[in-house]
Amino acid sequence: MKKPGWFPHPWLSTMLAISWLLLQHTLAPFHLISAALIAVVLPRLLHGFLPAAVPKRILPVLRLTAVVLWDIVLSNIVVARLVLGPMSRPQPAWVTVPLTLRHPTAISLLASIITTTPGTVSCTIDEEHWHILVHALDCTNPQAMVTDIKARYEGPLLTIFEHPTKDRETSS
């Protein structure tokens, strides 16, 4: 097994250090040193259990983050109106979203994004048939919901993790 470098997972190291400092509520030298040690040692110890780091393109990551945050805000408003509205009649539905993604981290992120957005919950990831089962609080058009999820979330995740099909076609 190849010995890992100093930072086999730089994002994980960064997040561990930041999390440690936030939990400690101080930037005292002892805690800065502790955060640095945790950031270096823990990913090296867990290297064999973690998937290989995937090079990320920062611009698509930022775009997806903005889309998800915007959708969370809008969904909160829609769900609040739906729940608090005296005449609202939600139409819950189970929707099967077929997956183009194959990268396990990307699929997990897609499921997390769906669950984080109010009004939807990803319930099952079926890796045999490559789809996610989603429960929607209010869905009048399941196909439109599938199209929306694939365009807004899965497409950018494909760009970030697996490089989109158009890149494969142009490189052939």
CORUR-V935571 format. One record per residue. N is the residue number from 1. D_LAST is the distance of its C-alpha to the last C-alpha in Angstrom with 1 decimal. Layout:
n/d_last
N/D_LAST
N/D_LAST
//
This chain:
n/d_last
1/32.9
2/31.5
3/34.1
4/32.9
5/33.1
6/35.7
7/33.5
8/31.0
9/30.8
10/31.8
11/31.7
12/33.9
13/36.2
14/36.6
15/37.3
16/39.8
17/41.7
18/41.9
19/43.0
20/45.6
21/47.0
22/47.1
23/48.9
24/51.4
25/52.2
26/52.8
27/51.3
28/54.1
29/53.1
30/53.5
31/50.9
32/48.5
33/48.7
34/48.4
35/45.3
36/43.7
37/44.7
38/43.3
39/40.0
40/39.7
41/41.3
42/40.2
43/36.4
44/37.1
45/39.3
46/36.9
47/33.8
48/33.7
49/34.0
50/31.4
51/27.7
52/25.6
53/25.3
54/22.1
55/21.3
56/22.0
57/21.3
58/24.8
59/24.4
60/22.9
61/25.6
62/28.3
63/27.2
64/27.2
65/30.5
66/32.0
67/30.9
68/32.4
69/35.6
70/36.0
71/35.6
72/38.1
73/40.7
74/40.3
75/40.4
76/43.5
77/45.2
78/44.2
79/45.3
80/48.6
81/49.4
82/48.6
83/50.8
84/53.6
85/53.7
86/56.9
87/55.5
88/52.0
89/50.8
90/47.6
91/45.5
92/43.9
93/40.9
94/38.6
95/35.0
96/32.1
97/28.9
98/25.8
99/23.4
100/19.6
101/20.2
102/20.5
103/21.5
104/25.3
105/26.2
106/24.2
107/25.9
108/29.2
109/28.8
110/28.1
111/31.2
112/33.2
113/32.2
114/33.3
115/36.5
116/37.3
117/37.2
118/40.7
119/41.1
120/38.2
121/38.0
122/35.2
123/37.2
124/34.9
125/31.4
126/30.7
127/28.0
128/28.5
129/27.7
130/25.7
131/27.9
132/30.4
133/33.9
134/35.2
135/38.8
136/39.5
137/43.0
138/42.7
139/40.0
140/40.8
141/37.3
142/35.2
143/32.1
144/32.3
145/32.6
146/29.5
147/27.5
148/29.0
149/28.3
150/24.6
151/24.2
152/26.5
153/25.9
154/23.1
155/20.5
156/21.5
157/21.7
158/18.1
159/17.2
160/19.7
161/19.1
162/15.7
163/13.5
164/13.1
165/10.8
166/10.0
167/8.7
168/6.3
169/5.3
170/5.5
171/3.8
172/0.0
//
